[in-house]
Amino acid sequence: MKRTLIALAATLLAALAQAAPVEITLARFFGSCDAEFGQQTDPSQISSECGIVTVLTNKFNAREAGRIHVNTQVVEHSAYYPQLGARIVGGDLPTVAIMHSSVLGDFAKRELLQPLDDGFDAGAFTPHARHGVTFGGHMLALPYDSHAMLWHINLGLMNQAGLVDAGGHARLPTSPQELLAQARAFKRATGKPYFVWLTLNDPSFFARSIIGLVRQQGGKLFPKSDLAIDLGTPEVKTAVALMRTVYAEGLVTRNMDYSAALQAFMAGAGGVMLNGTWLLGQLNERAAHAGNPLSGAYEALPEPTLFAQPATWADSHVWVMLRNPRQTAAERAAGLAFLRFLNDESLAWARTGQLPARQSAVDSPAFKALPMRATLGPVAQVGTGLPPTVARQSRVMGLLGETVTAIVVSGEPLEATLAKGQQRINRLLERESRFLAP
């Protein structure tokens, strides 16, 4: 009898173990907001990145209760990649992790990413999103969005300057000459600078701007090799000289970091703020409330085409599965199930202001019905960045931004400063390349 009970207990324990959900981990940034959204499963009224990714994870866990459970591991944005690198070295790997497409090359060269070709059709994604996750013919990440620079516009001030068309939309310039003419006319009419710029402690602002302007001219920052940037081309010089003229003539705000520039724009300090898609929700909410300079007078548009072809800086948030020799087949299947769920819910993520990575979502009536999204779809077609194979892109962007800042803000000589910046970046790339070999 005792042996029968022991056998029965063992059978029950085995059944319970079999029925236990597969536990997987999700490493991400976007902040922690469980106190506000920890129990919610409906993202339809949420627009923040933290809120939506939290609620989507809750929704998946509720749907898969008893089968799969996602445990979220939140890391501060500034510490995220260093910590992820340390976890890889230590073998403590999350099942699924968020990344930017601009860092994927560093992981791809070291063969740290699981291919996802068997789980998703790369052809379903927008050109920008697809380009950023494809290495050596393999899809190494699930693209989740395209986020890009936009022109955030104060229509009240633009109307005061006579720069609004009959439909109530801002008239955007179509050439560098027209840009300068409009900016000068705006300042004369309003007494305020045309642009609200992020010129303090934010070199990425200038790097992103230069990338878009160079590409609009058909130029390339890396024309020959991903180890050699070329800042001596006519396209780079033209782009930097234009920004220098705008700044020198006082057509932009000065000495503002990210937070100060955002607050200044919302307070009506200028007509146009160059900033990202991620601010759409916040600024639309601001415009919906009475009693502030954006009340009923805000719109966002893609960066205007000032040269031969449309282009704007863009990056993507992507989901990856790291190579893990200890990962079980059940864990991989659960991770893929979670990724498929996130892909299916990309329209919910679009509420943050980011553009969906799936072309069908960009083309959908549901996306176009969101505020101002109907005019932003082309960004996913013309978004551009550094070539995916360029290493250490955050550091390259920092050095590029510092170089342009020195010319535009500090008044350093254009050609000599570009040459020095080029040398610094190429030394970095040469030095780092050997550490990224598989």
C-alpha positions in Angstrom: 0.0 0.0 0.0 2.8 2.4 0.9 4.6 1.7 -2.4 1.3 2.3 -4.2 0.9 5.7 -2.5 4.5 6.7 -3.3 4.0 5.7 -7.0 0.7 7.7 -7.1 2.4 10.7 -5.5 5.2 10.5 -8.1 2.7 10.3 -10.9 0.8 13.3 -9.6 4.1 15.3 -9.2 5.1 14.4 -12.7 1.7 15.5 -14.0 1.9 18.8 -12.1 5.4 19.5 -13.4 4.2 18.8 -16.9 1.3 21.2 -16.5 3.4 24.0 -15.1 3.7 26.9 -17.5 7.0 27.5 -19.4 8.7 30.5 -17.7 10.5 32.9 -20.0 12.2 36.2 -19.4 11.9 39.5 -21.2 14.7 42.1 -20.8 13.7 45.6 -21.8 14.0 49.3 -21.1 11.1 51.8 -21.3 10.9 52.2 -17.5 8.8 50.5 -14.9 5.1 51.3 -14.4 3.5 48.3 -12.8 2.0 50.5 -10.1 -0.2 52.1 -12.7 -0.6 49.4 -15.3 0.3 46.1 -13.6 -3.3 44.8 -13.6 -4.4 46.1 -17.0 -4.7 44.0 -20.2 -6.3 46.6 -22.6 -3.8 49.0 -24.3 -6.5 50.9 -26.2 -6.4 54.0 -24.0 -2.7 54.1 -23.3 -0.1 56.0 -25.3 3.2 55.7 -23.2 5.9 53.2 -24.2 6.1 51.8 -20.7 2.4 51.5 -20.3 1.8 49.7 -23.6 4.6 47.2 -23.4 3.5 46.4 -19.8 -0.1 45.9 -20.7 0.7 43.8 -23.8 2.9 41.6 -21.6 0.0 41.3 -19.1 -2.4 40.5 -22.0 -0.1 37.7 -23.3 0.3 36.2 -19.8 -3.5 36.2 -19.3 -4.1 34.6 -22.7 -1.4 32.0 -22.1 -2.2 31.3 -18.4 -1.1 27.9 -17.4 1.0 27.5 -20.6 3.5 30.4 -20.8 4.5 33.1 -18.4 6.7 36.1 -19.3 8.8 37.5 -16.4 9.8 41.1 -17.2 13.3 42.4 -16.3 13.4 46.2 -16.5 16.7 48.0 -16.9 17.3 51.7 -17.1 18.0 52.8 -20.7 21.5 54.1 -20.0 22.6 50.9 -18.3 20.7 48.5 -20.6 23.4 47.5 -23.2 26.3 47.4 -20.8 24.2 45.1 -18.5 23.1 43.0 -21.4 26.7 42.5 -22.4 27.7 41.5 -18.9 24.8 39.0 -18.9 26.0 37.4 -22.1 29.5 37.0 -20.7 28.0 35.5 -17.5 25.6 33.2 -19.4 22.6 34.7 -17.7 20.6 35.2 -20.9 17.0 36.5 -21.2 14.7 34.6 -23.5 13.6 37.7 -25.4 15.3 41.2 -25.3 14.6 44.6 -26.8 17.3 46.3 -28.8 17.7 49.1 -31.4 18.4 48.0 -34.9 21.4 50.3 -34.9 23.2 48.0 -32.4 22.3 44.7 -34.0 25.5 44.7 -36.1 27.7 44.4 -33.1 25.8 41.3 -31.9 25.4 39.8 -35.4 29.2 40.0 -36.0 29.8 38.0 -32.8 27.1 35.5 -33.8 25.1 36.1 -30.7 21.6 36.2 -32.2 19.3 33.4 -33.1 17.9 33.7 -36.7 14.2 34.2 -36.9 13.7 33.2 -40.5 11.5 30.2 -39.6 9.1 32.4 -37.5 8.4 35.5 -39.6 8.2 36.6 -43.2 10.7 39.5 -43.8 8.7 40.7 -46.8 5.8 41.7 -44.5 7.8 44.6 -43.0 8.4 48.1 -44.3 11.7 48.7 -46.2 13.3 50.6 -43.3 12.3 48.0 -40.7 13.4 45.0 -42.9 16.7 46.5 -43.8 17.7 47.1 -40.2 17.3 43.4 -39.1 18.7 41.5 -42.1 22.3 40.3 -41.9 24.0 37.8 -44.3 20.6 37.0 -45.8 19.1 36.1 -42.4 16.5 37.9 -40.3 18.1 38.2 -36.9 15.5 40.3 -35.1 11.8 41.0 -35.2 11.4 44.7 -36.1 8.7 46.4 -34.0 8.6 50.0 -35.2 10.4 52.8 -37.1 11.0 55.9 -35.0 12.3 59.0 -36.8 12.8 62.7 -36.7 9.7 64.8 -37.3 8.9 68.5 -37.5 6.7 69.3 -34.5 4.9 72.5 -35.4 3.2 75.3 -33.5 0.4 76.3 -36.0 -0.5 79.4 -34.1 2.9 80.9 -34.6 3.2 79.6 -38.2 -0.2 81.3 -39.0 1.0 84.5 -37.4 4.0 84.4 -39.8 1.8 83.6 -42.8 3.2 80.1 -43.2 0.0 78.2 -43.2 -1.9 77.0 -46.3 -5.6 77.2 -47.1 -6.2 73.8 -45.4 -4.7 75.0 -42.1 -1.5 73.1 -42.4 2.1 74.4 -42.2 3.7 75.3 -45.5 7.1 73.5 -45.4 10.1 74.6 -47.4 11.2 72.7 -50.4 14.8 73.9 -50.7 17.6 75.3 -48.4 16.9 78.7 -49.8 13.2 78.5 -49.0 14.0 77.2 -45.6 16.1 80.3 -44.8 13.6 82.6 -46.3 10.8 81.2 -44.2 12.8 81.2 -41.0 13.8 84.8 -41.5 10.2 85.8 -42.3 9.0 83.8 -39.2 11.4 85.7 -36.9 10.4 89.1 -38.3 6.7 88.3 -37.9 6.8 86.7 -34.4 10.0 87.9 -32.8 10.8 84.3 -32.1 13.2 81.8 -33.6 11.8 79.5 -36.3 13.4 76.4 -34.7 13.6 75.0 -31.3 16.9 73.0 -31.3 18.6 70.6 -28.9 22.0 72.1 -28.9 23.2 71.3 -25.3 24.4 67.9 -24.1 22.7 66.1 -27.0 25.1 65.4 -29.9 22.7 62.9 -31.4 20.4 65.7 -32.5 23.1 67.0 -34.9 24.1 63.5 -36.0 20.5 62.6 -36.9 20.0 65.8 -38.7 23.1 65.4 -40.8 22.3 61.8 -41.7 19.0 62.9 -43.2 20.3 65.9 -45.0 23.2 64.0 -46.6 20.9 61.3 -47.7 18.5 63.8 -49.3 21.4 64.8 -51.5 22.1 61.2 -52.5 25.2 61.2 -50.4 26.6 58.5 -48.2 28.6 58.8 -45.0 30.2 55.4 -45.6 30.7 55.3 -49.3 33.4 52.6 -49.5 33.6 50.6 -46.3 31.9 50.2 -42.9 35.3 51.0 -41.3 35.7 54.4 -43.0 33.4 57.4 -42.7 33.9 60.2 -45.2 33.1 63.7 -43.8 34.8 65.5 -46.6 32.1 65.1 -49.3 30.2 68.0 -50.8 27.0 66.6 -49.4 28.3 66.7 -45.8 29.8 70.1 -46.2 26.5 71.5 -47.7 24.4 70.0 -44.8 26.7 71.3 -42.1 27.0 74.7 -43.7 23.2 75.0 -43.8 22.8 74.2 -40.2 25.6 76.7 -39.3 23.9 79.5 -41.2 20.6 78.8 -39.5 22.3 78.9 -36.1 24.5 81.9 -36.8 21.5 84.0 -37.9 19.7 83.4 -34.6 16.9 81.4 -36.3 17.1 78.8 -33.5 16.9 78.7 -29.8 20.2 78.3 -28.0 21.6 76.5 -24.9 18.8 74.0 -24.6 19.1 70.4 -23.7 16.4 67.8 -24.5 14.1 68.7 -21.5 14.5 72.4 -21.9 13.8 72.3 -25.6 10.6 70.3 -25.1 9.4 72.6 -22.4 10.2 75.7 -24.6 8.3 74.3 -27.6 5.3 73.6 -25.4 5.5 77.1 -24.1 5.5 78.6 -27.6 9.2 79.6 -27.8 9.4 78.7 -31.5 7.6 77.4 -34.5 9.3 74.1 -35.2 10.9 71.5 -32.9 12.9 68.8 -34.6 12.4 65.7 -32.4 11.1 62.2 -32.6 7.9 60.3 -33.3 7.9 59.2 -29.7 6.6 62.7 -28.7 3.4 62.4 -30.7 1.2 61.1 -27.9 2.5 63.7 -25.3 2.1 66.7 -27.7 -1.3 65.6 -29.0 -2.5 65.3 -25.4 -1.1 68.8 -24.7 -2.8 70.2 -27.8 -6.1 68.7 -26.7 -6.2 70.8 -23.5 -7.1 74.5 -23.5 -5.0 77.3 -22.2 -1.6 76.6 -23.6 0.3 77.7 -26.8 -0.4 74.3 -28.5 -4.1 74.2 -27.8 -5.8 73.2 -31.1 -2.6 74.4 -32.9 -0.3 71.5 -33.2 0.7 69.2 -36.0 3.6 66.9 -36.8 4.9 66.3 -40.3 7.8 64.3 -41.8 11.0 66.3 -42.3 10.6 68.3 -45.6 12.6 67.4 -48.6 15.1 70.2 -49.0 17.3 68.5 -51.7 16.8 65.9 -54.4 15.1 63.0 -52.6 13.1 62.4 -49.4 15.0 61.0 -46.5 15.1 61.3 -42.7 17.0 59.6 -39.9 15.2 56.6 -38.5 16.0 53.7 -36.2 13.9 50.8 -35.0 13.1 49.0 -31.8 13.5 45.3 -32.4 13.1 42.1 -30.4 15.8 39.5 -30.4 16.4 36.0 -29.1 20.1 35.5 -28.1 21.9 32.3 -28.8 21.7 30.2 -25.6 23.1 26.6 -25.5 21.1 26.0 -22.4 17.7 27.1 -23.9 15.2 24.2 -24.2 13.0 23.7 -27.2 10.0 24.6 -25.0 11.6 27.9 -24.0 12.4 28.8 -27.7 8.8 27.9 -28.7 7.4 30.0 -25.9 9.7 32.9 -26.9 8.6 32.7 -30.5 5.0 32.6 -29.4 5.5 35.8 -27.5 7.2 37.5 -30.4 4.3 36.5 -32.7 1.9 38.0 -30.3 3.9 41.3 -30.1 4.0 41.3 -33.9 0.2 40.9 -34.1 -0.2 43.7 -31.6 1.9 46.2 -33.5 -1.0 48.6 -33.9 -1.2 48.9 -30.2 2.4 49.9 -30.0 1.8 52.5 -32.7 -0.2 54.4 -30.1 3.2 55.5 -28.7 3.8 57.5 -31.9 6.2 55.0 -33.4 5.4 53.8 -36.9 4.5 50.1 -37.2 7.1 47.8 -38.7 4.5 45.7 -40.5 3.5 47.3 -43.9 -0.1 46.0 -43.5 -0.3 47.9 -40.2 1.0 51.1 -41.8 -1.5 50.8 -44.6 -4.4 50.0 -42.3 -7.4 52.3 -41.6 -6.9 51.8 -37.9 -3.4 53.2 -38.1 -4.4 56.2 -40.3 -7.2 57.0 -37.9 -4.8 57.7 -35.1 -4.0 61.5 -34.8 -1.7 62.7 -37.6 -0.6 59.2 -38.6 -2.0 59.3 -42.1 0.7 61.8 -43.1 3.5 59.9 -41.4 3.4 56.6 -43.3 6.1 57.6 -45.9 8.6 57.9 -43.1 8.8 54.1 -43.0 9.7 54.1 -46.7 12.4 56.8 -46.6 13.9 56.3 -43.1 17.7 56.0 -43.2 20.6 55.6 -40.7 24.1 54.4 -40.6 24.7 51.2 -42.5 23.7 48.2 -40.3 27.2 46.8 -40.5 28.9 49.9 -39.0 30.1 49.0 -35.5 29.6 50.9 -32.2 27.0 53.1 -33.8 26.1 54.9 -30.6 29.7 56.0 -30.2 30.0 56.9 -33.9 26.8 59.0 -33.6 28.2 60.7 -30.5 31.5 61.6 -32.3 29.6 62.8 -35.4 27.3 64.9 -33.4 30.2 66.4 -31.4 32.0 67.3 -34.7 28.9 69.1 -36.1 28.2 70.8 -32.8 31.8 72.2 -32.8 31.2 73.8 -36.2 27.6 75.0 -35.8 27.5 76.1 -32.2 31.1 76.8 -31.3 32.1 78.3 -34.7 35.0 76.0 -35.4 36.3 76.0 -39.0 34.2 73.7 -41.2 36.7 71.7 -43.2 39.4 71.2 -40.6 36.9 70.2 -37.9 35.2 67.7 -40.3 38.6 66.2 -41.1 39.4 65.9 -37.4 36.0 64.3 -36.7 36.5 61.8 -39.5 39.9 60.8 -38.1 38.5 60.3 -34.6 35.6 58.1 -35.9 37.8 56.0 -38.2 40.3 55.4 -35.4 37.5 54.2 -33.2 36.2 51.9 -35.9 39.6 50.4 -36.6 40.3 49.9 -33.0 36.9 48.3 -32.2 36.7 46.0 -35.3 39.0 43.4 -33.8 36.8 43.0 -30.7 33.7 42.3 -32.8 35.1 39.3 -34.7 33.2 36.1 -34.1 
